């Protein structure tokens, strides 16, 4: 009995003794778990990353505070809703359907541990997010959802897209420049022989046909000029010019020619309106923008040209344009037309890209605007929304102390014949030039290669009055050839024949002693005028034109 009682007491003690210790341990474990969960929740809620959970059907079950701030949804607005239609658009801007992708991530997240896709905020802003995805399972190992952590890469994506676009435009520009140069030489030959036919025939019908060929060749030359402008190799001359005068001229022209239902307005608010530019190219650029806007408003609307001054405090990149710090004139050309999709907007400056019906445009207008902007060391960008019109912003560096430049050039009639040395790698140009120039009494020696020309000039330079050089030639270009000829004869008189910009490499060669530049395709009358200036009594060194 005593034993039983003792045993009972001992058993009771054994039973009652551990109980407080177990309860105490449970509380410690619970408290540690609670604190761990608080730290976890605090970490998740305050992380500078988008963190969300969604079940296998695509419904959001958790949305951290950063995600709420980033997307603009509060918890009540997003929990229980599908990702597609809230933070995921049905289609990306590129046209990719995102619904199958979301379904596949829900069911096979292990295949999408890392993915990048376009998302959308509550206010409709498109953003790009890089996601890491992890499969969530229950105690039995069955999949119950996905944990996704996202990082905003919108700025990075835009920079990458701008870089790709810039590289593409550069490649297209190189291609366009090469095509335009070769095509220019062909047009030069066609127009030249048409001139020969016109001047040698007495048949009125043949004269008329030759005139038609010349007119068509000049139209082809205009297309080539636009291509060269896009490729930043167009011929242009810079002067101090008042852009407000240019805008007024463009608006007056548009008011006379476009649909009367389109109201053309001017808001010229810039105090500094003078830029160092080519007035004809700037006028052409603004006119192209106006015509482009007109075509976007078939039922009428508003076309507004406005100007303002802005200061760029540090170097600024706009697409592949680079603006240095300084004062700029901003010209806005905005319309209330149909607008453009993002896909179209990204391609508008590409040559031959057009949304117009066949026969209504070659797709070179905006490409020429793009090239003109580069040539003027400016920038251009377009903002557009379908149904809400388009807005082109053109930035040009201003000049504060403006002055008008007037050039008065008197041309003296050319009376003497001269001996010319012509170097051009194009056979048709050599043939046409020799035929036409000799028809007017000049003596012409033609060469296809620089090596042949150098050897000939070394023997006959005292008899040669003028050298006409092509700028772009294989093995040795016009600049290198001129340097070689100048070593033989320091008093050489030479003209440069080119379709490329007089403000780039041609400017260098003018500084080295070339007397003048003549732009392809040129007529005999244009060349004769240059010769008259060069050989007139007391003539200077050309007009640099």
C-alpha positions as CSV (number, residue, x, y, z in Angstrom):
1,X,0.0,0.0,0.0
2,X,2.7,2.3,1.1
3,X,4.6,1.2,-1.9
4,X,1.6,1.9,-4.1
5,X,1.0,5.3,-2.5
6,X,4.7,6.1,-2.9
7,X,4.6,4.9,-6.4
8,X,1.4,7.0,-6.9
9,X,3.0,10.1,-5.5
10,X,6.1,9.5,-7.6
11,X,4.0,8.9,-10.6
12,X,2.0,12.1,-9.9
13,X,5.1,14.0,-9.4
14,X,6.4,12.5,-12.6
15,X,3.2,13.5,-14.4
16,X,2.9,17.0,-13.0
17,X,6.6,17.8,-13.0
18,X,7.3,18.1,-16.8
19,X,4.0,19.9,-17.6
20,X,5.1,23.4,-16.8
21,X,8.4,22.9,-18.7
22,X,6.5,21.7,-21.8
23,X,4.1,24.7,-21.7
24,X,7.0,27.1,-21.3
25,X,8.8,25.5,-24.3
26,X,5.7,25.8,-26.4
27,X,5.3,29.5,-25.6
28,X,9.0,30.1,-26.5
29,X,8.6,28.2,-29.8
30,X,5.3,30.1,-30.5
31,X,7.0,33.5,-29.6
32,X,10.0,32.7,-31.8
33,X,7.7,31.6,-34.6
34,X,5.6,34.8,-34.3
35,X,8.7,37.0,-34.3
36,X,10.1,35.1,-37.3
37,X,6.8,35.6,-39.1
38,X,6.8,39.3,-38.2
39,X,10.4,39.7,-39.5
40,X,9.5,37.7,-42.6
41,X,6.3,39.9,-43.2
42,X,8.3,43.1,-42.5
43,X,11.0,41.9,-45.0
44,X,8.5,41.0,-47.6
45,X,6.3,44.1,-47.2
46,X,9.2,46.6,-47.2
47,X,11.3,44.9,-49.8
48,X,12.1,47.1,-52.8
49,X,10.8,44.4,-55.1
50,X,7.4,43.3,-56.4
51,X,6.4,40.2,-54.5
52,X,3.2,38.4,-55.2
53,X,1.6,35.0,-54.9
54,X,-1.0,33.7,-57.3
55,X,-2.7,30.3,-57.5
56,X,-2.7,27.9,-60.3
57,X,-5.7,29.5,-61.9
58,X,-3.9,32.9,-62.1
59,X,-5.7,34.6,-59.2
60,X,-3.6,36.9,-56.9
61,X,-3.5,35.7,-53.3
62,X,-0.8,38.1,-52.0
63,X,0.5,41.5,-53.0
64,X,3.2,43.2,-51.0
65,X,3.3,47.0,-50.3
66,X,5.9,47.7,-52.9
67,X,3.8,45.9,-55.5
68,X,0.8,48.0,-54.4
69,X,2.7,51.3,-54.8
70,X,4.2,50.2,-58.1
71,X,1.0,49.0,-59.8
72,X,-1.3,51.5,-58.0
73,X,-3.7,48.8,-56.6
74,X,-4.5,48.5,-52.9
75,X,-4.9,45.0,-51.4
76,X,-8.7,45.1,-51.6
77,X,-8.6,45.9,-55.3
78,X,-6.2,43.2,-56.4
79,X,-6.5,40.2,-54.1
80,X,-8.9,37.6,-55.6
81,X,-8.5,39.0,-59.2
82,X,-6.8,37.4,-62.1
83,X,-3.4,38.8,-63.2
84,X,-4.5,39.2,-66.8
85,X,-6.7,42.2,-67.0
86,X,-5.1,43.8,-63.9
87,X,-1.3,43.9,-63.9
88,X,-0.8,41.9,-67.1
89,X,-2.3,43.2,-70.4
90,X,-3.9,40.8,-72.7
91,X,-1.4,41.8,-75.4
92,X,2.1,43.4,-75.3
93,X,2.8,46.5,-77.4
94,X,4.6,44.1,-79.7
95,X,1.4,42.2,-80.3
96,X,2.4,39.1,-78.3
97,X,-0.6,37.4,-76.6
98,X,0.2,37.1,-72.8
99,X,-2.7,34.9,-71.7
100,X,-1.1,31.6,-72.9
101,X,2.2,32.7,-71.2
102,X,0.4,33.3,-67.8
103,X,-1.4,30.0,-68.1
104,X,1.9,28.2,-68.8
105,X,3.6,29.9,-65.9
106,X,0.8,28.9,-63.5
107,X,1.1,25.2,-64.5
108,X,4.8,24.9,-65.3
109,X,6.6,27.6,-63.2
110,X,9.8,25.5,-63.2
111,X,10.1,26.2,-67.0
112,X,9.8,29.9,-66.3
113,X,12.2,30.5,-63.4
114,X,13.1,33.7,-65.1
115,X,11.0,35.6,-67.6
116,X,10.5,39.2,-68.9
117,X,7.2,40.5,-70.0
118,X,5.3,43.8,-70.4
119,X,3.0,44.7,-67.5
120,X,0.5,47.5,-67.0
121,X,-0.2,49.7,-64.0
122,X,-3.7,50.7,-62.8
123,X,-3.6,54.0,-64.8
124,X,-2.7,52.2,-68.0
125,X,1.1,52.9,-68.0
126,X,3.0,50.1,-69.8
127,X,6.1,48.9,-67.8
128,X,8.6,46.1,-68.2
129,X,9.3,43.7,-65.4
130,X,11.8,40.9,-65.0
131,X,10.3,38.1,-62.9
132,X,11.7,35.1,-61.0
133,X,9.1,32.4,-60.3
134,X,9.1,29.6,-57.7
135,X,6.6,26.8,-57.4
136,X,4.6,26.7,-54.2
137,X,3.4,23.2,-52.9
138,X,1.3,21.9,-50.0
139,X,2.4,19.3,-47.3
140,X,1.7,16.5,-49.8
141,X,4.0,18.2,-52.4
142,X,1.1,19.1,-54.7
143,X,1.4,22.4,-56.6
144,X,-0.8,25.1,-55.2
145,X,0.5,28.3,-56.8
146,X,3.5,30.5,-57.7
147,X,5.6,32.9,-55.8
148,X,6.8,35.7,-58.2
149,X,9.4,38.4,-57.4
150,X,9.7,41.2,-60.0
151,X,12.1,44.0,-60.8
152,X,11.2,47.1,-62.8
153,X,13.4,47.2,-65.9
154,X,11.4,49.7,-67.9
155,X,14.2,52.3,-68.2
156,X,16.7,49.6,-69.1
157,X,14.3,48.2,-71.7
158,X,13.7,51.6,-73.2
159,X,17.5,52.3,-73.4
160,X,18.0,48.9,-75.1
161,X,15.2,49.6,-77.5
162,X,16.6,53.1,-78.3
163,X,20.1,51.5,-78.9
164,X,18.6,48.9,-81.2
165,X,16.7,51.5,-83.0
166,X,19.7,53.8,-83.3
167,X,21.8,50.9,-84.7
168,X,19.1,49.9,-87.1
169,X,18.8,53.5,-88.4
170,X,22.5,53.8,-88.7
171,X,22.7,50.6,-90.8
172,X,19.8,51.8,-93.0
173,X,21.5,55.2,-93.3
174,X,24.7,53.6,-94.6
175,X,22.7,51.5,-97.0
176,X,20.7,54.5,-98.2
177,X,23.8,56.6,-98.6
178,X,25.5,53.9,-100.7
179,X,22.5,53.4,-102.9
180,X,21.9,57.1,-103.4
181,X,25.6,57.7,-104.4
182,X,25.5,55.0,-107.1
183,X,22.1,56.1,-108.2
184,X,23.2,59.7,-108.4
185,X,26.0,58.8,-110.8
186,X,23.5,57.0,-113.1
187,X,21.1,60.0,-113.0
188,X,24.0,62.2,-113.7
189,X,24.8,60.2,-116.9
190,X,21.1,60.0,-118.0
191,X,20.6,63.8,-117.6
192,X,24.0,64.5,-119.2
193,X,23.3,62.6,-122.4
194,X,19.8,64.0,-122.5
195,X,21.4,67.4,-122.5
196,X,23.8,66.3,-125.3
197,X,20.8,65.1,-127.4
198,X,18.9,68.3,-126.7
199,X,21.8,70.5,-127.8
200,X,22.8,68.6,-130.9
201,X,19.4,67.9,-132.5
202,X,17.3,70.3,-134.7
203,X,14.3,68.0,-134.5
204,X,11.6,69.6,-132.3
205,X,10.2,66.2,-131.3
206,X,13.5,64.9,-130.2
207,X,14.2,68.1,-128.3
208,X,10.8,67.6,-126.5
209,X,11.7,64.0,-125.7
210,X,15.1,65.0,-124.4
211,X,13.4,67.6,-122.2
212,X,11.1,64.9,-120.8
213,X,14.1,62.8,-120.0
214,X,15.8,65.7,-118.2
215,X,12.6,66.5,-116.2
216,X,12.3,62.8,-115.1
217,X,16.0,62.7,-114.2
218,X,15.6,65.8,-112.1
219,X,12.7,64.2,-110.2
220,X,14.9,61.1,-109.6
221,X,17.6,63.4,-108.4
222,X,15.2,64.9,-105.8
223,X,14.5,61.4,-104.5
224,X,18.2,60.8,-104.3
225,X,18.6,64.1,-102.4
226,X,16.1,63.0,-99.8
227,X,17.9,59.6,-99.4
228,X,21.2,61.4,-99.0
229,X,19.6,63.8,-96.4
230,X,18.4,60.8,-94.4
231,X,21.9,59.3,-94.6
232,X,23.3,62.6,-93.4
233,X,25.3,63.0,-96.6
234,X,23.1,65.6,-98.3
235,X,24.4,68.8,-99.7
236,X,23.5,71.8,-97.5
237,X,24.7,75.3,-96.6
238,X,24.4,76.8,-93.2
239,X,23.4,80.5,-92.5
240,X,22.0,82.4,-89.6
241,X,18.3,82.1,-90.2
242,X,15.1,83.1,-88.4
243,X,13.0,80.0,-87.9
244,X,9.9,82.1,-87.3
245,X,10.2,83.4,-90.8
246,X,10.5,79.8,-92.0
247,X,7.4,78.7,-90.0
248,X,5.4,81.6,-91.3
249,X,6.3,80.6,-94.9
250,X,5.4,77.0,-94.3
251,X,2.1,77.8,-92.7
252,X,1.2,80.2,-95.5
253,X,2.0,77.5,-98.1
254,X,-0.1,74.9,-96.2
255,X,-3.1,77.2,-95.8
256,X,-3.1,77.7,-99.6
257,X,-2.8,74.0,-100.5
258,X,-4.4,71.7,-97.9
259,X,-8.0,70.9,-97.0
260,X,-9.8,74.1,-95.8
261,X,-11.3,72.0,-92.9
262,X,-7.8,71.9,-91.4
263,X,-7.1,75.0,-89.2
264,X,-3.4,75.9,-89.3
265,X,-2.3,77.9,-86.3
266,X,1.0,79.5,-85.2
267,X,2.2,79.9,-81.6
268,X,5.6,81.6,-82.0
269,X,6.7,82.2,-78.4
270,X,10.5,81.6,-78.6
271,X,12.5,84.7,-77.8
272,X,15.6,83.2,-79.4
273,X,14.5,82.1,-82.9
274,X,17.7,82.2,-84.9
275,X,19.6,79.1,-85.7
276,X,22.6,78.2,-87.8
277,X,20.9,76.2,-90.5
278,X,20.0,75.6,-94.1
279,X,16.7,77.5,-94.7
280,X,15.6,75.4,-97.6
281,X,16.2,72.1,-95.8
282,X,14.5,73.4,-92.6
283,X,11.5,74.6,-94.6
284,X,11.3,71.3,-96.4
285,X,11.5,69.4,-93.0
286,X,8.6,71.5,-91.5
287,X,6.6,71.2,-94.7
288,X,7.0,67.4,-94.6
289,X,5.8,67.4,-91.0
290,X,2.8,69.5,-92.0
291,X,1.9,67.3,-95.0
292,X,2.3,64.2,-92.8
293,X,-0.1,65.8,-90.3
294,X,-2.6,66.8,-93.1
295,X,-2.8,63.2,-94.2
296,X,-3.6,62.1,-90.7
297,X,-6.7,64.4,-90.7
298,X,-8.9,63.4,-93.6
299,X,-12.0,64.8,-92.0
300,X,-10.3,68.1,-90.9
301,X,-8.8,69.2,-87.6
302,X,-6.1,71.4,-86.1
303,X,-2.5,71.7,-87.1
304,X,-0.4,73.8,-84.8
305,X,3.2,75.0,-85.2
306,X,4.6,76.4,-81.9
307,X,8.1,77.5,-80.8
308,X,9.7,77.9,-77.4
309,X,13.2,78.0,-75.9
310,X,14.6,75.4,-73.6
311,X,17.9,75.1,-71.8
312,X,19.7,71.7,-71.7
313,X,21.9,71.8,-68.6
314,X,23.8,68.6,-69.3
315,X,24.3,66.3,-72.4
316,X,21.0,64.7,-73.3
317,X,20.4,61.6,-75.5
318,X,17.1,61.4,-77.4
319,X,17.0,58.1,-79.4
320,X,20.3,58.3,-81.3
321,X,20.4,62.1,-81.2
322,X,22.9,63.7,-78.8
323,X,22.2,67.2,-77.5
324,X,25.0,69.1,-75.9
325,X,24.4,71.5,-73.0
326,X,23.1,74.8,-74.2
327,X,20.1,76.9,-75.4
328,X,17.8,75.2,-77.9
329,X,14.8,76.2,-80.0
330,X,12.0,73.7,-79.7
331,X,9.5,73.5,-82.6
332,X,6.3,71.6,-81.9
333,X,4.2,70.4,-84.8
334,X,1.1,68.8,-83.4
335,X,-2.2,67.6,-85.0
336,X,-5.5,66.3,-83.9
337,X,-5.5,63.5,-86.4
338,X,-5.8,59.7,-86.2
339,X,-2.5,59.1,-84.3
340,X,-0.3,56.1,-84.6
341,X,0.2,52.8,-82.9
342,X,3.5,52.3,-81.1
343,X,4.7,49.8,-83.8
344,X,4.2,52.4,-86.5
345,X,5.7,55.2,-84.5
346,X,8.9,53.3,-84.1
347,X,9.3,53.0,-87.9
348,X,8.2,56.4,-89.2
349,X,11.7,57.7,-89.9
350,X,12.7,54.6,-91.9
351,X,13.1,55.4,-95.7
352,X,10.4,53.9,-97.9
353,X,8.2,53.1,-94.9
354,X,4.7,54.5,-95.4
355,X,1.2,53.8,-94.3
356,X,-0.2,55.7,-97.3
357,X,-2.0,54.0,-100.2
358,X,0.2,52.9,-103.1
359,X,1.2,55.8,-105.3
360,X,0.6,58.5,-102.6
361,X,4.1,58.7,-101.3
362,X,7.6,57.2,-101.5
363,X,8.1,57.1,-97.7
364,X,11.0,59.5,-97.8
365,X,9.5,62.6,-96.3
366,X,10.1,61.8,-92.6
367,X,13.3,60.1,-93.4
368,X,14.6,63.4,-94.9
369,X,13.3,65.2,-91.8
370,X,15.4,62.8,-89.7
371,X,18.5,63.4,-91.7
372,X,18.0,67.2,-91.7
373,X,17.8,67.1,-87.9
374,X,21.1,65.2,-87.6
375,X,22.8,67.5,-90.1
376,X,21.7,70.5,-87.9
377,X,23.0,68.8,-84.7
378,X,19.6,68.8,-83.3
379,X,17.1,66.1,-82.2
380,X,13.6,65.0,-83.1
381,X,11.1,62.8,-81.3
382,X,7.5,61.9,-81.8
383,X,4.7,61.2,-79.3
384,X,1.5,59.8,-80.6
385,X,-1.7,58.0,-79.4
386,X,-4.3,56.4,-81.6
387,X,-7.3,58.7,-81.9
388,X,-5.5,61.6,-80.2
389,X,-3.1,62.8,-82.8
390,X,0.6,63.2,-83.0
391,X,3.2,65.7,-81.7
392,X,6.6,66.1,-83.3
393,X,9.2,67.9,-81.2
394,X,12.2,69.3,-83.2
395,X,15.2,70.7,-81.2
396,X,17.7,73.0,-82.8
397,X,20.7,74.8,-81.2
398,X,20.1,78.6,-81.2
399,X,22.5,81.4,-81.8
400,X,22.1,84.4,-79.5
401,X,23.8,87.1,-81.6
402,X,22.0,86.8,-84.8
403,X,22.8,88.4,-88.0
404,X,21.5,88.0,-91.5
405,X,24.0,87.0,-94.1
406,X,23.6,88.3,-97.6
407,X,25.7,87.0,-100.4
408,X,25.8,88.9,-103.7
409,X,27.6,87.0,-106.3
410,X,28.1,88.4,-109.8
411,X,28.8,85.9,-112.5
412,X,30.9,87.0,-115.4
413,X,30.2,85.4,-118.7
414,X,32.8,82.8,-119.6
415,X,34.4,83.5,-122.9
416,X,37.6,81.4,-123.0
417,X,37.9,77.7,-123.5
418,X,40.0,75.6,-121.1
419,X,41.7,72.3,-120.8
420,X,40.3,70.0,-118.1
421,X,41.4,66.9,-116.4
422,X,38.4,64.8,-115.2
423,X,38.7,61.9,-112.8
424,X,35.7,59.7,-112.1
425,X,35.3,56.0,-111.6
426,X,31.9,55.9,-113.4
427,X,32.3,55.3,-117.2
428,X,28.9,57.1,-118.0
429,X,30.0,60.2,-116.2
430,X,33.3,60.3,-118.0
431,X,31.7,59.7,-121.4
432,X,28.9,62.3,-120.9
433,X,31.3,64.9,-119.5
434,X,33.8,64.6,-122.3
435,X,31.1,64.7,-125.0
436,X,29.2,67.7,-123.5
437,X,32.2,69.8,-122.5
438,X,34.0,69.4,-125.8
439,X,30.8,70.4,-127.6
440,X,31.3,73.8,-126.0
441,X,34.9,74.1,-127.1
442,X,36.8,72.8,-124.0
443,X,39.4,70.1,-124.2
444,X,38.8,67.2,-121.8
445,X,41.1,64.3,-120.6
446,X,39.3,61.7,-118.6
447,X,40.6,59.0,-116.3
448,X,39.0,56.3,-114.3
449,X,41.7,55.7,-111.7
450,X,43.8,58.0,-109.5
451,X,47.0,56.3,-110.4
452,X,46.5,57.0,-114.2
453,X,45.5,60.6,-113.4
454,X,48.6,61.3,-111.3
455,X,50.9,59.9,-113.9
456,X,49.3,62.0,-116.7
457,X,49.2,65.2,-114.6
458,X,52.9,64.8,-113.7
459,X,53.7,65.1,-117.4
460,X,51.1,67.7,-118.5
461,X,50.1,69.8,-115.4
462,X,51.4,73.0,-117.1
463,X,48.8,72.6,-119.9
464,X,45.9,71.8,-117.7
465,X,43.7,74.7,-116.5
466,X,41.3,72.9,-114.3
467,X,40.9,69.5,-112.6
468,X,37.5,68.1,-111.8
469,X,37.6,65.4,-109.1
470,X,35.0,62.9,-108.0
471,X,34.8,62.7,-104.2
472,X,34.0,59.0,-103.7
473,X,36.3,56.7,-105.6
474,X,37.9,53.3,-104.9
475,X,41.5,53.0,-103.7
476,X,42.0,56.8,-103.5
477,X,39.2,59.3,-102.9
478,X,39.1,62.9,-104.2
479,X,40.8,64.3,-101.1
480,X,43.7,62.0,-101.2
481,X,44.1,62.5,-105.0
482,X,44.0,66.3,-104.7
483,X,46.8,66.1,-102.1
484,X,48.9,64.1,-104.6
485,X,48.2,66.4,-107.5
486,X,49.0,69.5,-105.3
487,X,52.4,68.1,-104.5
488,X,53.1,68.1,-108.3
489,X,51.6,71.5,-108.8
490,X,51.0,73.8,-105.7
491,X,49.1,76.2,-107.9
492,X,46.6,73.6,-109.1
493,X,43.0,74.8,-109.8
494,X,40.5,72.1,-108.9
495,X,36.8,71.5,-108.4
496,X,35.2,68.8,-106.4
497,X,32.2,66.9,-107.8
498,X,30.1,65.2,-105.2
499,X,26.6,64.5,-104.0
500,X,27.7,64.4,-100.4
501,X,27.6,67.1,-97.7
502,X,29.8,70.2,-98.0
503,X,29.7,70.5,-94.2
504,X,31.5,67.2,-93.5
505,X,34.5,65.8,-95.4
506,X,34.1,68.3,-98.3
507,X,34.7,71.2,-95.9
508,X,38.0,69.7,-95.0
509,X,39.0,69.5,-98.6
510,X,37.9,73.1,-99.3
511,X,40.2,74.2,-96.5
512,X,43.0,72.2,-98.1
513,X,42.8,74.3,-101.3
514,X,40.0,72.9,-103.5
515,X,38.5,76.0,-105.1
516,X,34.9,75.0,-105.0
517,X,32.4,72.2,-104.9
518,X,29.7,71.3,-107.4
519,X,26.8,69.0,-106.5
520,X,25.8,66.0,-108.6
521,X,23.9,65.7,-110.7
522,X,24.8,69.1,-112.3
523,X,24.0,70.6,-115.7
524,X,26.5,72.1,-118.0
525,X,25.2,75.6,-117.3
526,X,25.9,75.1,-113.6
527,X,29.5,74.0,-114.3
528,X,30.0,76.8,-116.8
529,X,28.9,79.3,-114.1
530,X,31.5,77.8,-111.7
531,X,34.2,78.0,-114.4
532,X,33.2,81.6,-115.2
533,X,33.8,82.6,-111.5
534,X,37.1,80.8,-111.3
535,X,38.6,82.2,-114.5
536,X,37.0,85.7,-114.4
537,X,39.5,88.5,-113.9
538,X,40.4,89.1,-110.2
539,X,38.2,86.2,-109.2
540,X,38.4,84.8,-105.7
541,X,38.3,81.2,-104.7
542,X,34.7,80.3,-105.6
543,X,31.6,80.5,-103.6
544,X,31.9,77.3,-101.4
545,X,28.5,76.3,-102.7
